[in-house]
Amino acid sequence: MLPDLTSEILSLKQDHLYRRLREVDTPQDPTVRVDGKEVLLFCSNNYLGLANDPRVKQAAIDCLESYGVSSAASRLISGNTPPHRELEERFARALSTEAALVYPTGYSANIGVIPTLVGSGDVIFSDRLNHRSLIDACRLSRATTIVYNHADTDDLGKKIGQNEVDGRRLIVTDGVFSMDGDLAPLDRLAEISRNSQAILMVDDAHATGVFGKSGAGTPEHFNVQSEVDVVVTSASKGLGTFGGIVAGKRNLIDLLINRSPAFIFTSAIPPDICAATSAALDVLESEPSRREILLSNAAHVRASLTELGFDICGSESHIIPLLIGDPATTLEIADYLIDRGIFILGIRPPTVPNGMSRLRISLMSSHTDAHIEALLGAMSDIRSKFKLQRPT
């Protein structure tokens, strides 16, 4: 029998950690309607503005007419279609790998890869601020997990030297960290991986389409594509669609097809989503200005917020946190902003550590100069209204 959960819900509310669902009844454009109110959207992962692109939508519509609304089976039974194969071939080319494999989500991709590659007797070295899906995947693997200080390659090197094992070693990191917006030092991680004979895996969900000369993400940005063994990414961020992708050598993909429970025991992603994602990749290839505009806007916003006195947690990307600290104040500011027509979500524990509650701004290439100036104007107002302290 389900116990009475009232006290747990009450505790969440008292600690200002209770969450509720807001209803967005428009496409993920710069201006959306949230709970019936029109606001500027600054908390979407639609970084390159592709979620409502007519070419991407039309590709999905055309494919839906051919294949229906569902794959209705796992890939290994009857759910494997040409759009799945075409998307995997397209991703392998885009990320300069031998092969790729589509999972239902980025979360399931991480859960599917790590326990397949390592297990009991192996060691994982995981960045302290890695995404929860990576943390859960490490736990599921039953390998020994050693956490190194965030983006600290000296600490990583020390811990690798202290943990000699006969089994496999896996270094795993986010490419762009989803809450702080900083980048993993992939050039130095690649060197450590090479010297220690460790597998190097990068979850590049928030970088694909954005970083690198061709949009291939942080491995391309740091010029280490040939040294990253496993790239996991998501189509639900910069590409504006849905699904997780693993890219790497052909034998890695073959092993996942045969050994990864998260791939074997789930229905295939619908074919129309595959077609939409392929179309999104085509748009990005032909319109590099999207990421150029996004990164330019991000640099401007980061500089402006720093000048206003906000702690942006070392952000180097289009994800820009404003550290507040207290969850109650964070909620109060988020509510004030939405009343002013600016939708930014307040991020609180357990998504971030205690004392690290924040507003998390995420920019889109479709934001105009006027949208950006409205955001910065609102940020200037909350600096004075809430008497926020400058970082020391």
C-alpha positions in Angstrom: 0.0 0.0 0.0 1.3 3.5 -0.9 2.2 5.4 2.3 0.9 8.9 3.1 3.2 11.2 1.1 1.7 14.4 2.4 4.6 15.1 4.8 7.2 14.7 2.1 5.4 17.2 -0.2 5.0 19.6 2.7 8.7 19.4 3.5 9.6 20.2 -0.1 7.3 23.3 0.0 8.8 24.4 3.4 12.3 24.1 1.9 11.3 26.0 -1.3 12.2 22.9 -3.3 8.7 22.1 -4.5 8.2 22.0 -8.3 5.2 22.4 -10.5 4.6 22.1 -14.2 4.1 25.2 -16.2 2.1 24.9 -19.4 3.6 26.3 -22.6 1.0 26.3 -25.3 3.0 27.7 -28.2 6.1 26.5 -30.2 9.5 27.0 -28.6 10.1 30.4 -30.2 11.7 33.5 -28.5 8.2 34.6 -27.5 5.9 31.9 -25.9 2.7 31.8 -23.9 3.2 30.3 -20.4 0.2 29.6 -18.3 -1.7 32.0 -20.6 0.8 34.8 -20.3 3.0 35.9 -23.2 6.7 36.1 -22.2 10.2 36.1 -23.6 11.7 32.6 -23.4 15.2 32.3 -21.9 15.1 28.8 -20.6 14.7 26.6 -23.6 17.2 24.1 -25.1 16.1 25.1 -28.6 19.5 26.8 -28.9 19.6 27.1 -32.7 15.9 27.8 -33.3 15.2 24.6 -35.2 12.3 23.1 -33.1 9.8 25.1 -35.2 11.7 25.3 -38.4 9.3 24.6 -41.4 11.9 22.4 -43.1 12.4 20.3 -40.1 8.6 20.0 -39.5 7.9 19.1 -43.1 10.5 16.3 -43.0 8.7 14.9 -40.0 5.3 15.3 -41.7 6.4 13.6 -44.9 7.9 10.7 -43.0 4.9 10.3 -40.8 2.7 9.9 -43.9 5.0 7.0 -45.0 5.7 5.2 -41.7 2.9 6.2 -39.2 3.3 7.6 -35.7 5.3 4.8 -34.1 8.0 2.3 -34.8 5.8 -0.2 -32.7 8.8 -2.4 -31.9 12.4 -2.4 -30.8 15.1 -1.9 -33.5 16.1 -5.6 -33.2 12.6 -6.8 -34.0 10.6 -4.9 -36.6 11.2 -1.3 -35.5 14.3 -0.6 -37.7 13.5 1.6 -40.7 15.4 3.5 -43.4 15.1 6.8 -41.5 16.9 5.2 -38.5 19.8 4.1 -40.7 19.9 7.4 -42.6 20.1 9.4 -39.4 22.9 7.2 -38.0 24.9 7.5 -41.2 24.2 11.3 -41.1 25.4 11.6 -37.5 28.6 9.5 -38.2 29.5 11.9 -41.0 28.7 15.0 -38.9 30.7 13.9 -35.9 33.5 12.3 -38.0 33.1 8.8 -36.5 32.9 5.4 -38.1 29.3 4.8 -37.0 26.5 6.0 -34.8 23.5 4.5 -32.9 20.2 6.2 -32.1 18.6 5.7 -28.6 15.2 7.0 -27.4 16.8 9.8 -25.3 20.2 11.1 -24.3 19.6 9.8 -20.8 19.0 6.3 -22.1 22.1 6.6 -24.3 24.3 7.2 -21.3 22.6 4.4 -19.4 23.1 2.2 -22.4 26.8 2.9 -23.0 28.7 3.0 -19.7 27.4 -0.4 -18.2 28.2 -2.0 -21.6 31.8 -0.8 -21.6 32.8 -1.2 -18.0 31.8 -3.3 -15.0 33.1 -5.0 -11.9 36.9 -4.8 -11.8 37.0 -1.6 -13.9 37.4 2.0 -12.8 35.5 5.1 -13.9 36.9 8.6 -13.4 33.9 11.0 -13.4 33.8 14.8 -13.2 32.1 16.1 -10.1 29.6 18.1 -12.0 28.6 15.5 -14.6 25.0 15.2 -15.6 22.8 13.0 -13.5 22.4 10.5 -16.4 26.2 9.9 -16.3 26.1 9.5 -12.5 23.3 6.9 -12.7 25.1 5.1 -15.6 28.3 4.9 -13.5 26.3 3.4 -10.6 24.6 0.9 -12.8 27.8 -0.3 -14.3 29.1 -1.7 -10.9 32.5 -0.4 -11.8 34.4 1.5 -9.1 33.6 5.2 -9.6 36.2 7.8 -8.6 35.0 11.4 -8.8 37.6 14.1 -9.7 37.3 17.8 -8.9 35.4 19.7 -11.6 37.5 20.2 -14.7 40.6 19.7 -12.7 43.0 17.6 -14.8 45.7 17.7 -12.1 43.3 16.0 -9.7 42.3 13.6 -12.4 45.9 12.7 -13.2 46.7 12.2 -9.5 43.7 9.9 -9.0 44.5 7.8 -12.1 48.0 7.4 -10.8 46.7 6.3 -7.4 44.3 3.7 -8.9 46.2 1.1 -11.0 43.9 -1.6 -12.1 44.1 -4.6 -14.4 40.6 -3.8 -15.9 39.4 -1.0 -18.1 39.6 2.7 -17.2 37.0 5.1 -18.4 37.2 8.9 -18.2 33.7 10.4 -18.5 32.8 14.1 -18.7 30.2 16.5 -20.0 31.4 18.6 -23.0 29.4 21.7 -21.9 28.2 21.4 -18.3 24.5 21.9 -18.3 24.2 24.0 -15.1 27.4 26.1 -15.2 27.8 26.5 -18.9 31.6 25.9 -18.9 33.5 23.6 -21.1 35.4 20.4 -20.2 39.2 20.8 -20.9 39.0 18.1 -23.6 42.5 18.8 -25.0 44.1 18.0 -21.6 41.6 15.1 -20.9 42.6 13.6 -24.3 46.3 13.7 -23.3 45.6 12.0 -19.9 43.4 9.4 -21.7 46.2 8.7 -24.2 48.9 8.4 -21.5 46.9 6.2 -19.2 45.3 4.0 -21.9 41.9 5.1 -20.6 38.7 5.2 -22.7 37.5 8.8 -23.1 33.8 9.5 -23.3 32.1 12.8 -23.7 28.4 13.7 -23.2 28.2 16.5 -25.7 24.4 17.1 -25.6 24.7 20.9 -25.1 27.5 21.4 -27.6 26.4 19.6 -30.7 25.5 22.0 -33.4 26.9 24.9 -31.4 30.7 24.4 -30.9 33.3 23.5 -33.5 33.9 24.9 -36.9 31.2 22.6 -38.4 29.1 22.3 -35.3 30.5 18.9 -34.3 30.8 19.9 -30.7 33.5 20.2 -28.1 35.8 17.4 -29.6 36.0 19.5 -32.8 36.3 22.8 -30.8 39.4 21.4 -29.0 40.7 19.6 -32.2 40.6 16.1 -30.5 37.9 14.3 -32.5 40.2 11.4 -33.2 41.0 11.0 -29.5 37.5 10.9 -28.1 36.4 7.2 -28.1 32.7 7.7 -27.3 30.6 10.7 -28.1 27.1 10.8 -26.7 24.8 13.6 -27.7 21.1 14.5 -27.9 19.0 15.8 -30.7 16.7 17.6 -28.2 19.0 20.6 -27.7 20.7 22.4 -30.6 19.0 20.2 -33.2 15.5 21.0 -31.9 14.1 17.5 -32.2 14.4 14.4 -29.9 16.5 11.3 -29.2 19.9 10.3 -28.0 22.9 9.4 -30.2 26.1 7.4 -29.5 29.0 7.8 -32.0 32.3 6.1 -32.2 34.1 3.2 -33.9 32.1 0.6 -35.7 32.9 -2.2 -33.2 31.6 0.0 -30.4 28.3 0.4 -32.1 28.1 -3.3 -32.9 28.8 -4.1 -29.3 26.0 -1.8 -28.1 23.5 -3.3 -30.6 24.3 -6.7 -29.0 24.9 -5.9 -25.4 23.2 -2.6 -24.4 19.9 -3.2 -22.5 18.8 0.4 -23.0 18.9 -0.2 -26.8 17.8 -3.8 -26.9 14.8 -3.7 -24.6 13.0 -0.6 -25.7 10.9 0.5 -28.7 12.7 2.4 -31.4 12.3 6.1 -31.7 9.5 7.0 -34.2 10.8 7.3 -37.8 9.4 10.8 -38.3 11.7 12.1 -35.5 14.7 10.5 -37.3 13.7 12.3 -40.5 13.3 15.6 -38.6 16.7 15.3 -37.0 18.3 14.5 -40.4 16.7 17.7 -41.8 17.9 19.7 -38.8 21.5 18.5 -39.5 21.1 19.6 -43.1 20.0 23.1 -42.0 22.9 23.5 -39.7 25.3 22.5 -42.4 23.9 25.0 -44.8 23.4 27.8 -42.2 26.5 28.1 -40.0 25.3 31.7 -39.1 22.9 30.2 -36.6 25.7 29.1 -34.2 27.7 32.2 -35.0 24.8 34.4 -33.9 24.2 32.3 -30.8 27.8 32.4 -29.7 28.1 36.2 -30.4 24.9 36.8 -28.3 26.2 34.6 -25.6 29.5 36.5 -25.3 27.6 39.8 -25.2 25.3 38.6 -22.4 28.1 37.0 -20.4 30.1 40.2 -20.5 27.1 42.4 -19.7 26.0 40.3 -16.7 29.5 40.2 -15.3 29.7 44.0 -15.6 26.4 44.2 -13.7 28.0 42.2 -10.9 26.5 38.8 -11.3 28.4 35.6 -10.6 28.0 33.6 -13.8 29.9 30.5 -12.5 32.6 30.7 -15.2 30.2 30.2 -18.1 31.8 30.0 -21.5 28.8 29.2 -23.5 25.1 29.9 -24.3 24.2 28.5 -20.9 24.6 31.3 -18.4 23.8 30.8 -14.7 23.2 33.6 -12.3 24.3 32.3 -8.9 21.8 33.3 -6.2 22.4 30.7 -3.4 19.2 30.7 -1.5 16.3 28.7 -3.1 13.6 31.0 -1.7 15.2 34.1 -3.2 15.8 32.2 -6.4 12.1 31.4 -6.7 11.1 34.9 -5.7 13.3 36.4 -8.5 12.0 33.9 -11.1 8.4 34.8 -10.2 9.3 38.5 -10.4 10.8 38.1 -13.9 7.9 36.1 -15.3 5.6 38.9 -14.1 7.9 41.2 -16.1 7.5 39.0 -19.2 10.9 37.2 -18.9 10.7 33.4 -18.4 13.9 32.0 -16.7 13.7 29.0 -14.5 15.0 28.9 -11.0 17.3 25.9 -10.5 17.4 24.4 -7.0 18.7 21.3 -5.2 18.9 18.4 -6.0 19.7 19.6 -9.6 22.5 21.8 -8.1 24.3 21.4 -4.7 22.9 23.1 -1.6 23.7 26.7 -1.5 24.1 26.9 -5.3 20.6 27.8 -6.4 20.5 29.9 -9.5 18.7 31.3 -12.4 19.8 29.5 -15.6 19.6 31.5 -18.8 19.8 29.7 -22.0 20.0 31.6 -25.3 18.7 30.9 -28.7 20.1 32.1 -32.1 16.6 33.4 -32.8 16.7 35.9 -30.0 16.9 39.4 -31.5 18.8 42.4 -30.2 15.6 43.7 -28.7 15.0 40.4 -26.8 18.6 40.5 -25.4 18.3 44.1 -24.3 15.0 43.3 -22.6 16.7 40.5 -20.7 19.6 42.7 -19.6 17.3 45.4 -18.6 15.4 43.0 -16.3 18.7 41.7 -14.9 19.8 45.2 -14.0 16.5 45.8 -12.2 16.8 42.6 -10.1 20.3 43.6 -9.0 19.0 46.6 -7.2 15.5 45.3 -6.2 16.8 42.1 -4.5 20.1 43.7 -3.3 22.2 40.9 -4.7 25.8 40.9 -3.5 28.6 41.1 -6.0 30.8 38.0 -6.2 34.0 38.3 -4.1 
